[in-house]
Amino acid sequence: MAGLTVDKIRPVLKQQYTQNKVNTLVYTNQPTLAMIPKYTKFYGDNMVVALKYGTPQGRSVDFATAQANITPSKYGRFTIYRKHDYALARISGEAWKASKNDMGALLEGLKGEVDGAFRTCSNNLAKNIFGNGGGSRGTIGAGTTLASTTIILGNIADIVNFEVNMVLNLAATDGTSGTVAPGSLTVVGVDRDAGTVEVNANISTIAGVAVGWFIFQAGDFLGLSTNLVGFDGWIPKTTPTSTPFMGLDRSVDVVRLGGLRYAGGGAPIEVTLNNLLARLFREGAKTDLVTMHPYDFADFVNSLSSKVVYDRMTSPSAPTIGFDVIKVKGPMGDVKVVSDMNEQVGWIHALQLDTWRLNSLEECPGILDLDGPELLRVVNADEYELRIGHYSELYCNAPGWNAVASL
């Protein structure tokens, strides 16, 4: 057969990576990302999210008093900007030539790399949906010997955020402020049982490093202006201050503008969940999804024992993709509890999904091919490159109908 050229492979790639195929790569095993409503027409420089957080207060049993105290509704607005994320896949010129007369072999080689890049990009997106915009992937935990190459993570569950060959930066702050330390380390091994990351040089080669420092994939420590801002930004675990968030001072009404916080205090999970749903109902929320880390989800199942009721939910963006959930009764009806590996151990989020939207400039993520070619010749290497990424940001138009709780 004739040699398979770059021009011939382009339509094949388009056929291979339909939207349904991309949805399967992106949403499988990422239930919260899958369930959040999507909007792919985020054009223009920014998007303004307006919300009402106070009603007119000109009322009284006495007409004159009501008239004297009349006030307008209170409105606020968040201004959001697109954030970028990229994942690249390459195939060497030698591999291309070696299999150019065998379409199956070449496509299989490309598929492995492209599928992997999609998953890398979507895994980071799913992680950031729960984050605060700083981009941290974990912390250096107690017991770590800095004059060694083994990082013991502060939270063993964060091990899902690390891969071999990942280049790391370290910083004393979580990425929403401060600066990143000069230098980098490369992951050469991951022990997923122990929650340790092996790097290519002593951790102490990063000047000033200390236990408790935050770990980033190289290039991610660029502040709130660059990383997608997730639940920990919109519904922070600590009460918002007057520092503007997306251009708005949330301290004037910390619940309606910054979500609800609840401390479970070690009570049984079902008790904490019931109390949290009751608080949200008081605020007028119609909660429909609760997220738990798999460890906490397992404890929840064990505590319910024979009373557990299973259900199924499907993604509004990809109806063929579904997830098993636990169905519980809330004050406003059924609430679905889902296990998500991106949730933090010991914390849960209670969400009203129609108040959230992931806004993107077209597909999120998708193949970046505005100039036509999907596969680009690398200028300084004998390789061909395919670029995957997205330009997006999450928003919430009613933070007060959403909550975070410690267990």
C-alpha positions in Angstrom: 0.0 0.0 0.0 1.1 3.6 -0.4 2.9 5.3 2.4 0.8 6.9 5.1 1.5 10.6 5.0 0.7 13.3 7.5 -2.0 14.6 5.1 -3.6 11.1 5.0 -3.6 10.7 8.8 -5.5 13.9 9.5 -8.9 12.7 8.5 -8.3 9.4 10.2 -7.6 11.3 13.5 -10.8 13.2 13.1 -12.7 10.0 12.6 -11.0 8.4 15.6 -11.6 11.3 17.9 -15.2 12.1 17.6 -16.9 14.0 20.4 -18.3 10.8 21.8 -14.8 9.2 21.9 -13.4 12.3 23.6 -16.2 12.3 26.1 -15.4 8.7 27.0 -11.7 9.6 27.5 -12.5 12.7 29.5 -15.4 11.7 31.7 -14.8 8.1 32.5 -13.9 7.8 36.2 -14.5 11.6 36.6 -18.1 11.8 37.8 -18.1 15.3 39.2 -16.5 16.8 36.0 -19.0 14.7 34.0 -22.0 16.0 35.9 -21.3 19.8 35.8 -23.2 21.6 33.1 -21.0 22.7 30.1 -21.1 25.8 28.0 -18.7 25.9 25.0 -19.3 29.4 23.7 -17.1 31.4 26.1 -16.2 34.1 23.5 -15.0 37.6 24.2 -12.4 38.7 26.8 -14.4 37.8 29.9 -17.7 36.8 31.3 -19.7 38.6 34.0 -21.8 36.4 36.4 -24.4 38.6 38.0 -26.4 37.4 41.1 -28.9 38.9 43.6 -27.9 38.4 47.2 -30.4 40.7 48.9 -34.1 41.7 48.4 -35.7 45.1 48.9 -36.1 45.9 52.6 -38.9 48.5 52.5 -41.4 46.7 54.6 -43.2 47.1 57.9 -46.6 46.8 59.4 -46.6 50.6 59.4 -46.7 52.0 55.8 -44.8 55.2 56.6 -41.9 53.2 58.2 -41.9 50.8 55.2 -41.7 53.7 52.8 -39.0 55.5 54.8 -36.8 52.4 54.9 -37.2 51.3 51.3 -33.9 49.9 49.7 -33.2 48.3 46.4 -32.2 44.7 45.9 -28.5 44.0 46.4 -26.6 42.7 43.4 -23.1 41.5 42.9 -21.1 40.2 40.0 -18.1 38.0 39.5 -15.9 38.6 36.4 -14.3 35.4 35.1 -11.5 35.0 32.6 -10.5 31.9 30.6 -7.7 29.8 32.0 -5.4 27.6 29.7 -4.2 24.0 30.0 -2.2 21.9 27.6 -1.1 18.3 27.1 1.1 17.2 24.2 1.6 13.9 22.5 4.4 13.1 20.1 5.5 10.3 17.8 9.1 10.0 16.6 10.0 10.3 12.9 11.6 6.9 13.1 8.4 5.3 14.5 6.4 7.0 11.8 8.7 5.7 9.0 8.9 2.2 10.5 5.1 1.8 10.3 4.0 4.1 7.5 3.1 1.1 5.4 1.0 -0.4 8.2 -1.9 1.9 9.0 -2.9 -0.3 12.0 0.5 -0.1 13.6 0.8 3.6 13.1 -2.7 4.4 14.4 -2.1 2.1 17.4 1.0 4.0 18.3 -0.7 7.4 17.8 -3.8 6.3 19.7 -1.8 5.3 22.8 -0.1 8.7 23.0 -3.1 10.8 22.1 -5.4 8.9 24.5 -2.8 9.4 27.2 -2.6 13.1 26.5 -6.4 13.5 26.7 -6.4 11.6 30.0 -3.6 13.7 31.4 -5.4 16.9 30.5 -8.8 15.7 31.8 -7.3 14.4 35.0 -5.8 17.8 35.7 -9.1 19.5 34.9 -11.0 17.1 37.2 -8.5 17.8 40.0 -8.8 21.5 39.5 -12.6 21.4 39.7 -12.1 20.7 43.4 -9.2 23.1 43.8 -8.7 26.7 44.9 -6.9 27.9 41.7 -3.4 27.6 43.1 -2.6 24.4 41.3 -1.0 22.4 44.1 -0.9 18.6 43.8 0.0 17.8 47.4 2.3 18.7 50.2 5.6 17.4 51.7 4.4 15.4 54.7 5.8 14.9 58.2 8.4 12.1 58.3 10.0 13.2 55.0 13.8 13.4 55.1 14.7 16.4 53.1 18.2 15.2 52.4 16.7 12.2 50.5 14.9 11.5 47.3 11.7 10.2 48.8 8.7 12.6 49.4 6.2 11.3 51.9 2.9 13.0 50.9 1.0 14.9 53.6 -2.1 13.2 52.4 -1.6 9.7 51.0 -4.7 10.1 48.8 -2.9 12.8 46.8 -0.8 10.1 45.2 -3.3 10.0 42.4 -1.9 13.4 41.3 1.6 12.1 40.5 3.1 10.2 37.6 6.5 9.0 36.6 8.5 11.6 34.5 6.4 14.5 36.0 8.6 17.5 36.6 7.9 19.2 39.9 8.3 22.6 41.5 8.0 23.4 45.2 6.7 26.4 47.1 6.0 27.5 50.7 2.5 28.7 49.6 -0.4 27.0 47.8 -0.1 28.9 44.5 -2.7 31.5 45.2 0.0 33.8 46.6 3.8 33.9 47.1 6.5 32.6 44.7 7.8 29.3 43.5 11.2 28.2 44.6 13.9 28.0 41.8 14.8 24.6 40.5 12.8 21.4 39.8 12.7 17.7 40.6 11.6 14.9 38.3 9.5 11.9 39.5 11.3 8.6 38.9 9.0 6.4 40.9 5.6 6.3 42.6 4.6 4.0 45.5 0.8 4.2 45.5 0.4 2.0 48.5 2.8 4.0 50.7 1.9 7.4 49.3 5.5 8.3 48.5 7.1 9.9 45.4 10.6 9.2 44.4 12.5 12.0 42.7 15.8 12.3 40.8 17.7 14.3 43.4 17.6 15.1 47.1 14.6 17.2 48.0 17.0 19.6 49.8 18.5 20.7 46.4 15.5 23.1 46.3 16.8 26.0 48.5 14.8 26.6 51.7 12.5 23.6 51.3 10.7 22.5 54.4 8.1 19.9 55.5 4.7 21.3 54.7 5.7 22.9 51.4 3.4 22.5 48.4 4.1 20.5 45.3 3.3 21.6 41.8 3.7 20.2 38.3 6.2 22.4 36.6 4.6 25.5 35.1 1.4 25.4 37.2 2.5 27.9 39.9 1.2 31.0 38.2 -1.5 32.2 40.5 -5.3 32.6 40.3 -4.9 34.4 36.9 -3.8 31.2 35.3 -5.3 28.1 37.0 -8.9 27.1 36.8 -10.6 28.0 40.1 -12.7 25.2 41.5 -14.9 24.5 44.6 -12.2 25.5 47.1 -12.2 28.9 45.5 -15.9 29.4 45.1 -16.8 27.7 48.4 -13.7 28.1 50.5 -13.2 26.0 53.6 -12.5 29.1 55.6 -14.8 32.1 55.8 -14.2 34.6 52.9 -12.6 37.9 53.8 -13.0 41.3 52.1 -10.2 40.4 49.7 -11.9 40.5 46.3 -12.7 37.1 44.6 -13.3 37.4 40.9 -13.7 41.1 41.5 -16.3 40.8 44.3 -16.0 41.4 48.1 -17.7 38.4 49.6 -17.5 39.5 53.2 -20.8 41.4 53.0 -22.7 38.1 52.9 -20.2 35.2 53.3 -22.8 32.5 52.7 -24.7 33.8 49.7 -21.5 35.0 48.1 -19.0 32.4 49.3 -21.1 29.3 50.1 -21.9 27.5 53.3 -19.4 25.8 55.6 -20.2 23.1 58.2 -18.1 21.2 60.7 -19.1 17.6 61.2 -16.9 17.2 64.2 -16.4 13.5 63.8 -20.1 12.6 63.9 -21.3 9.7 61.8 -21.2 10.6 58.1 -25.0 10.2 57.7 -25.6 12.6 60.6 -23.2 15.2 59.2 -24.8 14.8 55.7 -28.4 15.2 57.1 -27.4 18.3 59.1 -25.7 19.8 56.1 -28.7 19.2 53.8 -30.9 20.8 56.4 -28.7 23.9 56.5 -28.8 24.2 52.8 -32.5 23.7 52.7 -32.8 26.7 55.1 -30.9 28.8 52.5 -33.3 27.7 49.8 -31.1 25.2 48.1 -32.2 22.2 46.1 -29.2 20.0 46.6 -28.9 17.2 44.0 -25.3 15.9 44.3 -22.9 15.2 47.2 -19.2 14.3 46.5 -17.1 12.0 48.8 -13.6 10.6 48.5 -13.7 6.8 47.9 -12.4 6.2 51.5 -15.3 8.2 53.0 -17.8 6.8 50.5 -16.8 3.3 51.6 -17.3 4.3 55.3 -20.7 5.7 54.3 -21.8 2.5 52.6 -20.6 0.5 55.7 -22.5 2.7 58.1 -25.8 2.4 56.1 -25.4 -1.4 55.8 -28.6 -3.0 54.5 -30.3 0.4 54.3 -28.1 1.6 51.4 -30.1 2.5 48.3 -28.1 2.5 45.0 -29.0 4.5 41.9 -27.5 5.6 38.6 -26.7 9.0 37.2 -25.7 10.0 33.7 -23.7 12.9 32.4 -25.8 15.7 30.8 -22.9 16.3 28.4 -22.5 12.6 27.5 -25.6 10.6 28.2 -23.9 7.3 27.4 -21.6 7.7 30.4 -23.0 6.9 33.8 -22.0 6.4 37.4 -23.3 4.3 40.3 -24.4 6.5 43.3 -26.1 6.2 46.7 -29.5 7.8 46.9 -30.5 9.5 50.1 -33.5 11.5 51.1 -33.0 15.2 51.6 -35.4 18.0 52.7 -36.2 18.8 49.0 -36.1 15.3 47.6 -33.6 12.7 46.5 -29.9 13.6 46.7 -27.2 11.5 44.9 -23.9 10.7 46.7 -21.0 9.9 44.4 -17.5 8.7 45.0 -14.9 10.9 43.4 -11.1 10.4 43.8 -10.5 14.2 43.4 -12.5 15.0 46.6 -10.3 15.5 49.7 -10.4 12.8 52.3 -12.5 14.0 55.3 -14.5 16.5 53.3 -17.6 16.5 51.3 -19.3 19.0 48.9 -23.0 19.4 48.6 -23.9 20.9 45.2 -26.9 22.3 43.4 -25.7 21.4 39.9 -27.8 24.0 38.0 -25.9 26.8 39.7 -22.6 25.6 38.2 -21.2 25.8 34.7 -17.9 24.9 33.1 -17.4 27.6 30.5 -15.0 27.0 27.6 -13.9 28.4 24.3 -15.2 25.4 22.3 -14.3 21.8 23.3 -12.9 21.2 26.8 -10.5 19.6 26.2 -10.1 19.2 22.5 -7.4 18.9 19.8 -5.9 22.3 19.1 -5.9 22.6 15.4 -6.9 26.2 14.5 -4.3 26.3 11.7 -5.5 23.1 10.2 -2.8 20.4 10.8 -3.5 18.1 13.8 0.0 16.7 13.6 2.8 19.3 13.6 6.5 18.7 12.7 8.6 19.6 15.8 11.2 22.2 14.7 14.1 21.1 16.8 13.5 17.3 17.0 12.8 14.3 14.7 9.2 14.1 16.0 5.6 15.0 15.2 3.4 16.6 17.8 -0.3 16.7 18.5 -1.6 19.4 20.9 -4.5 19.0 23.3 -5.9 21.6 25.6 -8.7 23.9 26.6 -9.5 27.5 27.5 -12.0 27.5 30.3 -13.2 28.6 33.7 -15.7 27.3 36.2 -18.4 29.6 37.7 -21.2 29.5 40.2 -24.1 31.9 40.0 -25.5 31.0 43.5 -22.7 30.0 45.9 -25.0 30.1 48.9 -26.9 27.1 47.6 -23.7 25.0 47.8 -21.6 23.8 50.8 -18.5 22.2 52.0 -18.3 20.2 55.2 -15.6 18.5 57.2 -16.5 15.0 58.5 
